[in-house]
Amino acid sequence: MPRPVHFGALPIDEQRRLAASDPAYGRLVCRCEIVTEAEILDAIERGARTLDGLKFRTRAGMGRCQGGFCTSRCMEQLARELRRPLTSISKRGSGSWLVLDRDVLQAQEERS
Ligand code: FES
């Protein structure tokens, strides 16, 4: 498997060439760290299953806004690619979910 692309570190000519050859390189997911949709998809293909997994592999979420802009985008891509509900996407695994399912929460409250 070839090394992952770090789009933000490439010269502008190479960035343009990549974006022309694959539109996913033309869509920024993380503006602060200049991480493209193609890099996020590649990280998921390489095994990222959580937000921290994406952050470790791509730096998405480590920028100036600390994920204020890109967290929801990363979560949506994880959910879409893994074909899982958004409520199952977590920061670093079980117990660190970011979105609660109201019905599940209500059922838990009724049991306790
Ligand atoms: S947009 Fe990703 S850290 Fe700011």
Backbone and ligand atoms as CSV (ligand in chain L), in Angstrom:
chain,resi,resn,atom,element,x,y,z
A,1,MET,N,N,0.856,-1.186,0.000
A,1,MET,CA,C,0.000,0.000,0.000
A,1,MET,C,C,0.895,1.241,0.000
A,2,PRO,N,N,0.656,2.166,-0.936
A,2,PRO,CA,C,1.500,3.377,-0.972
A,2,PRO,C,C,1.326,4.233,0.274
A,3,ARG,N,N,2.316,5.070,0.530
A,3,ARG,CA,C,2.259,5.955,1.697
A,3,ARG,C,C,1.076,6.919,1.560
A,4,PRO,N,N,0.479,7.302,2.693
A,4,PRO,CA,C,-0.635,8.250,2.619
A,4,PRO,C,C,-0.175,9.609,2.093
A,5,VAL,N,N,-1.064,10.281,1.381
A,5,VAL,CA,C,-0.786,11.617,0.859
A,5,VAL,C,C,-1.053,12.634,1.963
A,6,HIS,N,N,-0.146,13.570,2.149
A,6,HIS,CA,C,-0.383,14.695,3.063
A,6,HIS,C,C,-0.532,15.928,2.181
A,7,PHE,N,N,-1.780,16.162,1.769
A,7,PHE,CA,C,-2.101,17.166,0.758
A,7,PHE,C,C,-1.528,18.537,1.107
A,8,GLY,N,N,-1.677,18.939,2.351
A,8,GLY,CA,C,-1.248,20.271,2.770
A,8,GLY,C,C,0.247,20.495,2.651
A,9,ALA,N,N,1.017,19.424,2.613
A,9,ALA,CA,C,2.472,19.552,2.543
A,9,ALA,C,C,2.987,19.527,1.105
A,10,LEU,N,N,2.081,19.317,0.153
A,10,LEU,CA,C,2.506,19.215,-1.249
A,10,LEU,C,C,2.650,20.595,-1.880
A,11,PRO,N,N,3.513,20.725,-2.878
A,11,PRO,CA,C,3.587,21.981,-3.635
A,11,PRO,C,C,2.260,22.240,-4.351
A,12,ILE,N,N,1.956,23.485,-4.598
A,12,ILE,CA,C,0.665,23.857,-5.179
A,12,ILE,C,C,0.411,23.168,-6.524
A,13,ASP,N,N,1.449,22.988,-7.320
A,13,ASP,CA,C,1.257,22.314,-8.615
A,13,ASP,C,C,0.807,20.874,-8.429
A,14,GLU,N,N,1.390,20.209,-7.442
A,14,GLU,CA,C,1.003,18.820,-7.153
A,14,GLU,C,C,-0.420,18.765,-6.593
A,15,GLN,N,N,-0.770,19.740,-5.753
A,15,GLN,CA,C,-2.137,19.800,-5.226
A,15,GLN,C,C,-3.133,19.960,-6.369
A,16,ARG,N,N,-2.832,20.839,-7.298
A,16,ARG,CA,C,-3.736,21.053,-8.448
A,16,ARG,C,C,-3.865,19.794,-9.291
A,17,ARG,N,N,-2.743,19.104,-9.511
A,17,ARG,CA,C,-2.764,17.884,-10.313
A,17,ARG,C,C,-3.632,16.823,-9.641
A,18,LEU,N,N,-3.459,16.665,-8.322
A,18,LEU,CA,C,-4.257,15.678,-7.587
A,18,LEU,C,C,-5.744,16.029,-7.618
A,19,ALA,N,N,-6.057,17.300,-7.374
A,19,ALA,CA,C,-7.466,17.731,-7.355
A,19,ALA,C,C,-8.115,17.555,-8.732
A,20,ALA,N,N,-7.324,17.730,-9.792
A,20,ALA,CA,C,-7.868,17.541,-11.143
A,20,ALA,C,C,-8.099,16.064,-11.437
A,21,SER,N,N,-7.252,15.210,-10.871
A,21,SER,CA,C,-7.378,13.777,-11.158
A,21,SER,C,C,-8.413,13.099,-10.257
A,22,ASP,N,N,-8.654,13.647,-9.062
A,22,ASP,CA,C,-9.623,13.070,-8.139
A,22,ASP,C,C,-10.312,14.214,-7.392
A,23,PRO,N,N,-11.589,14.449,-7.679
A,23,PRO,CA,C,-12.301,15.576,-7.057
A,23,PRO,C,C,-12.307,15.524,-5.529
A,24,ALA,N,N,-12.124,14.348,-4.936
A,24,ALA,CA,C,-12.094,14.245,-3.468
A,24,ALA,C,C,-10.896,14.999,-2.891
A,25,TYR,N,N,-9.852,15.193,-3.698
A,25,TYR,CA,C,-8.720,16.006,-3.250
A,25,TYR,C,C,-9.043,17.494,-3.336
A,26,GLY,N,N,-10.095,17.824,-4.025
A,26,GLY,CA,C,-10.498,19.225,-4.135
A,26,GLY,C,C,-11.471,19.653,-3.057
A,27,ARG,N,N,-11.917,18.712,-2.220
A,27,ARG,CA,C,-12.878,19.040,-1.161
A,27,ARG,C,C,-12.178,18.996,0.191
A,28,LEU,N,N,-12.072,20.172,0.818
A,28,LEU,CA,C,-11.430,20.250,2.131
A,28,LEU,C,C,-12.405,19.814,3.217
A,29,VAL,N,N,-11.949,18.943,4.075
A,29,VAL,CA,C,-12.730,18.540,5.243
A,29,VAL,C,C,-12.260,19.359,6.439
A,30,CYS,N,N,-10.963,19.447,6.625
A,30,CYS,CA,C,-10.378,20.222,7.734
A,30,CYS,C,C,-9.623,21.407,7.129
A,31,ARG,N,N,-10.184,22.587,7.349
A,31,ARG,CA,C,-9.581,23.795,6.767
A,31,ARG,C,C,-8.296,24.194,7.489
A,32,CYS,N,N,-8.264,24.006,8.784
A,32,CYS,CA,C,-7.088,24.441,9.547
A,32,CYS,C,C,-5.837,23.656,9.171
A,33,GLU,N,N,-5.983,22.344,9.005
A,33,GLU,CA,C,-4.838,21.485,8.724
A,33,GLU,C,C,-4.754,21.087,7.249
A,34,ILE,N,N,-5.630,21.626,6.443
A,34,ILE,CA,C,-5.686,21.347,5.002
A,34,ILE,C,C,-5.719,19.833,4.751
A,35,VAL,N,N,-6.786,19.233,5.236
A,35,VAL,CA,C,-7.002,17.792,5.046
A,35,VAL,C,C,-8.195,17.625,4.112
A,36,THR,N,N,-7.997,16.855,3.066
A,36,THR,CA,C,-9.043,16.688,2.053
A,36,THR,C,C,-9.903,15.451,2.318
A,37,GLU,N,N,-11.020,15.413,1.622
A,37,GLU,CA,C,-11.910,14.250,1.727
A,37,GLU,C,C,-11.170,12.981,1.302
A,38,ALA,N,N,-10.335,13.072,0.291
A,38,ALA,CA,C,-9.596,11.889,-0.168
A,38,ALA,C,C,-8.688,11.341,0.935
A,39,GLU,N,N,-8.071,12.218,1.713
A,39,GLU,CA,C,-7.204,11.756,2.807
A,39,GLU,C,C,-8.022,11.094,3.909
A,40,ILE,N,N,-9.207,11.644,4.173
A,40,ILE,CA,C,-10.085,11.043,5.186
A,40,ILE,C,C,-10.516,9.649,4.722
A,41,LEU,N,N,-10.918,9.549,3.463
A,41,LEU,CA,C,-11.348,8.249,2.931
A,41,LEU,C,C,-10.208,7.239,2.989
A,42,ASP,N,N,-9.000,7.691,2.663
A,42,ASP,CA,C,-7.832,6.808,2.714
A,42,ASP,C,C,-7.567,6.342,4.151
A,43,ALA,N,N,-7.698,7.260,5.109
A,43,ALA,CA,C,-7.468,6.896,6.516
A,43,ALA,C,C,-8.487,5.855,6.976
A,44,ILE,N,N,-9.736,6.011,6.544
A,44,ILE,CA,C,-10.769,5.031,6.908
A,44,ILE,C,C,-10.437,3.679,6.280
A,45,GLU,N,N,-10.002,3.716,5.031
A,45,GLU,CA,C,-9.626,2.473,4.345
A,45,GLU,C,C,-8.448,1.800,5.056
A,46,ARG,N,N,-7.577,2.591,5.657
A,46,ARG,CA,C,-6.422,2.035,6.370
A,46,ARG,C,C,-6.748,1.609,7.798
A,47,GLY,N,N,-8.009,1.819,8.223
A,47,GLY,CA,C,-8.413,1.284,9.513
A,47,GLY,C,C,-8.919,2.276,10.537
A,48,ALA,N,N,-8.958,3.559,10.228
A,48,ALA,CA,C,-9.492,4.534,11.191
A,48,ALA,C,C,-10.975,4.257,11.415
A,49,ARG,N,N,-11.391,4.147,12.667
A,49,ARG,CA,C,-12.789,3.879,12.989
A,49,ARG,C,C,-13.371,4.906,13.955
A,50,THR,N,N,-12.542,5.820,14.443
A,50,THR,CA,C,-12.984,6.835,15.402
A,50,THR,C,C,-12.440,8.196,14.970
A,51,LEU,N,N,-12.931,9.249,15.637
A,51,LEU,CA,C,-12.397,10.587,15.352
A,51,LEU,C,C,-10.913,10.664,15.673
A,52,ASP,N,N,-10.513,10.067,16.796
A,52,ASP,CA,C,-9.082,10.089,17.132
A,52,ASP,C,C,-8.260,9.297,16.113
A,53,GLY,N,N,-8.842,8.241,15.563
A,53,GLY,CA,C,-8.154,7.477,14.519
A,53,GLY,C,C,-7.899,8.342,13.290
A,54,LEU,N,N,-8.908,9.148,12.924
A,54,LEU,CA,C,-8.725,10.059,11.796
A,54,LEU,C,C,-7.698,11.140,12.139
A,55,LYS,N,N,-7.782,11.647,13.364
A,55,LYS,CA,C,-6.859,12.702,13.793
A,55,LYS,C,C,-5.422,12.198,13.768
A,56,PHE,N,N,-5.211,11.002,14.275
A,56,PHE,CA,C,-3.867,10.404,14.304
A,56,PHE,C,C,-3.301,10.251,12.898
A,57,ARG,N,N,-4.148,9.837,11.966
A,57,ARG,CA,C,-3.655,9.553,10.614
A,57,ARG,C,C,-3.575,10.782,9.716
A,58,THR,N,N,-4.450,11.793,9.970
A,58,THR,CA,C,-4.511,12.913,9.021
A,58,THR,C,C,-4.269,14.288,9.636
A,59,ARG,N,N,-4.345,14.417,10.951
A,59,ARG,CA,C,-4.285,15.687,11.678
A,59,ARG,C,C,-5.613,16.454,11.617
A,60,ALA,N,N,-6.663,15.874,11.035
A,60,ALA,CA,C,-7.965,16.548,11.029
A,60,ALA,C,C,-8.422,16.742,12.472
A,61,GLY,N,N,-8.737,17.959,12.821
A,61,GLY,CA,C,-9.187,18.266,14.172
A,61,GLY,C,C,-8.093,18.810,15.076
A,62,MET,N,N,-6.878,18.872,14.582
A,62,MET,CA,C,-5.765,19.336,15.412
A,62,MET,C,C,-5.394,20.792,15.127
A,63,GLY,N,N,-6.212,21.462,14.348
A,63,GLY,CA,C,-5.872,22.826,13.946
A,63,GLY,C,C,-6.350,23.879,14.919
A,64,ARG,N,N,-6.294,25.080,14.461
A,64,ARG,CA,C,-6.595,26.247,15.286
A,64,ARG,C,C,-7.986,26.179,15.918
A,65,CYS,N,N,-8.967,25.677,15.189
A,65,CYS,CA,C,-10.333,25.639,15.737
A,65,CYS,C,C,-10.594,24.385,16.559
A,66,GLN,N,N,-9.593,23.510,16.649
A,66,GLN,CA,C,-9.695,22.280,17.453
A,66,GLN,C,C,-10.911,21.433,17.067
A,67,GLY,N,N,-11.197,21.384,15.782
A,67,GLY,CA,C,-12.265,20.521,15.300
A,67,GLY,C,C,-13.634,21.170,15.272
A,68,GLY,N,N,-13.722,22.436,15.603
A,68,GLY,CA,C,-15.010,23.129,15.591
A,68,GLY,C,C,-15.669,23.087,14.224
A,69,PHE,N,N,-14.868,23.127,13.189
A,69,PHE,CA,C,-15.404,23.092,11.828
A,69,PHE,C,C,-15.484,21.670,11.284
A,70,CYS,N,N,-14.482,20.856,11.529
A,70,CYS,CA,C,-14.372,19.593,10.808
A,70,CYS,C,C,-14.882,18.360,11.557
A,71,THR,N,N,-15.141,18.454,12.838
A,71,THR,CA,C,-15.577,17.260,13.582
A,71,THR,C,C,-16.840,16.654,12.986
A,72,SER,N,N,-17.838,17.491,12.727
A,72,SER,CA,C,-19.095,16.940,12.190
A,72,SER,C,C,-18.869,16.351,10.796
A,73,ARG,N,N,-18.004,16.970,10.013
A,73,ARG,CA,C,-17.712,16.440,8.671
A,73,ARG,C,C,-17.007,15.084,8.769
A,74,CYS,N,N,-16.060,14.987,9.681
A,74,CYS,CA,C,-15.358,13.702,9.867
A,74,CYS,C,C,-16.333,12.627,10.332
A,75,MET,N,N,-17.215,12.998,11.262
A,75,MET,CA,C,-18.189,12.030,11.756
A,75,MET,C,C,-19.104,11.555,10.630
A,76,GLU,N,N,-19.548,12.478,9.809
A,76,GLU,CA,C,-20.432,12.104,8.694
A,76,GLU,C,C,-19.719,11.175,7.720
A,77,GLN,N,N,-18.462,11.439,7.462
A,77,GLN,CA,C,-17.730,10.565,6.528
A,77,GLN,C,C,-17.511,9.185,7.135
A,78,LEU,N,N,-17.184,9.142,8.425
A,78,LEU,CA,C,-17.024,7.841,9.085
A,78,LEU,C,C,-18.332,7.052,9.000
A,79,ALA,N,N,-19.430,7.705,9.350
A,79,ALA,CA,C,-20.729,7.017,9.337
A,79,ALA,C,C,-21.073,6.520,7.935
A,80,ARG,N,N,-20.850,7.364,6.961
A,80,ARG,CA,C,-21.193,6.995,5.576
A,80,ARG,C,C,-20.327,5.837,5.081
A,81,GLU,N,N,-19.023,5.955,5.278
A,81,GLU,CA,C,-18.109,4.931,4.758
A,81,GLU,C,C,-18.238,3.599,5.492
A,82,LEU,N,N,-18.483,3.676,6.801
A,82,LEU,CA,C,-18.593,2.450,7.598
A,82,LEU,C,C,-20.021,1.905,7.605
A,83,ARG,N,N,-20.933,2.667,6.957
A,83,ARG,CA,C,-22.358,2.295,6.900
A,83,ARG,C,C,-22.899,2.034,8.310
A,84,ARG,N,N,-22.621,3.013,9.180
A,84,ARG,CA,C,-23.103,2.924,10.552
A,84,ARG,C,C,-23.880,4.191,10.870
A,85,PRO,N,N,-24.759,4.139,11.874
A,85,PRO,CA,C,-25.471,5.365,12.244
A,85,PRO,C,C,-24.513,6.374,12.880
A,86,LEU,N,N,-24.837,7.633,12.741
A,86,LEU,CA,C,-24.008,8.691,13.296
A,86,LEU,C,C,-23.838,8.530,14.809
A,87,THR,N,N,-24.849,7.994,15.457
A,87,THR,CA,C,-24.793,7.823,16.911
A,87,THR,C,C,-23.761,6.784,17.338
A,88,SER,N,N,-23.273,5.965,16.417
A,88,SER,CA,C,-22.274,4.948,16.784
A,88,SER,C,C,-20.844,5.456,16.618
A,89,ILE,N,N,-20.685,6.643,16.066
A,89,ILE,CA,C,-19.342,7.194,15.856
A,89,ILE,C,C,-18.849,7.818,17.165
A,90,SER,N,N,-17.636,7.473,17.556
A,90,SER,CA,C,-17.121,7.942,18.851
A,90,SER,C,C,-15.782,8.655,18.691
A,91,LYS,N,N,-15.382,9.293,19.771
A,91,LYS,CA,C,-14.091,9.976,19.757
A,91,LYS,C,C,-12.950,8.964,19.783
A,92,ARG,N,N,-13.004,8.042,20.729
A,92,ARG,CA,C,-11.914,7.075,20.849
A,92,ARG,C,C,-12.391,5.668,21.208
A,93,GLY,N,N,-13.617,5.326,20.893
A,93,GLY,CA,C,-14.127,3.994,21.150
A,93,GLY,C,C,-15.312,4.017,22.100
A,94,SER,N,N,-15.692,2.842,22.536
A,94,SER,CA,C,-16.874,2.687,23.363
A,94,SER,C,C,-16.874,3.640,24.563
A,95,GLY,N,N,-18.012,4.291,24.751
A,95,GLY,CA,C,-18.151,5.205,25.883
A,95,GLY,C,C,-17.780,6.645,25.580
A,96,SER,N,N,-17.297,6.930,24.390
A,96,SER,CA,C,-16.930,8.311,24.058
A,96,SER,C,C,-17.737,8.811,22.861
A,97,TRP,N,N,-19.009,8.445,22.842
A,97,TRP,CA,C,-19.877,8.869,21.745
A,97,TRP,C,C,-20.125,10.372,21.826
A,98,LEU,N,N,-20.359,10.970,20.698
A,98,LEU,CA,C,-20.568,12.413,20.634
A,98,LEU,C,C,-22.013,12.790,20.358
A,99,VAL,N,N,-22.756,11.847,19.768
A,99,VAL,CA,C,-24.157,12.097,19.446
A,99,VAL,C,C,-24.976,11.024,20.144
A,100,LEU,N,N,-25.985,11.466,20.890
A,100,LEU,CA,C,-26.826,10.510,21.598
A,100,LEU,C,C,-28.090,10.226,20.799
A,101,ASP,N,N,-28.521,8.981,20.844
A,101,ASP,CA,C,-29.790,8.585,20.266
A,101,ASP,C,C,-30.850,8.790,21.346
A,102,ARG,N,N,-31.768,9.704,21.097
A,102,ARG,CA,C,-32.763,10.063,22.106
A,102,ARG,C,C,-33.547,8.837,22.591
A,103,ASP,N,N,-33.910,7.931,21.686
A,103,ASP,CA,C,-34.696,6.764,22.075
A,103,ASP,C,C,-33.898,5.848,22.994
A,104,VAL,N,N,-32.600,5.650,22.698
A,104,VAL,CA,C,-31.752,4.800,23.539
A,104,VAL,C,C,-31.584,5.446,24.911
A,105,LEU,N,N,-31.365,6.748,24.927
A,105,LEU,CA,C,-31.197,7.463,26.188
A,105,LEU,C,C,-32.449,7.373,27.039
A,106,GLN,N,N,-33.597,7.550,26.395
A,106,GLN,CA,C,-34.868,7.485,27.111
A,106,GLN,C,C,-35.083,6.090,27.694
A,107,ALA,N,N,-34.740,5.050,26.927
A,107,ALA,CA,C,-34.894,3.685,27.415
A,107,ALA,C,C,-33.982,3.430,28.612
A,108,GLN,N,N,-32.765,3.975,28.572
A,108,GLN,CA,C,-31.843,3.822,29.709
A,108,GLN,C,C,-32.374,4.510,30.952
A,109,GLU,N,N,-32.938,5.692,30.757
A,109,GLU,CA,C,-33.478,6.440,31.895
A,109,GLU,C,C,-34.663,5.713,32.515
A,110,GLU,N,N,-35.463,5.085,31.681
A,110,GLU,CA,C,-36.634,4.360,32.187
A,110,GLU,C,C,-36.225,3.121,32.971
A,111,ARG,N,N,-35.105,2.511,32.586
A,111,ARG,CA,C,-34.611,1.313,33.297
A,111,ARG,C,C,-34.007,1.668,34.654
A,112,SER,N,N,-33.461,2.884,34.757
A,112,SER,CA,C,-32.774,3.221,36.026
A,112,SER,C,C,-33.712,3.888,37.023
L,1,FES,S1,S,-11.076,22.762,10.543
L,1,FES,FE1,FE,-10.200,21.020,11.406
L,1,FES,S2,S,-9.171,21.743,13.157
L,1,FES,FE2,FE,-10.096,23.498,12.313
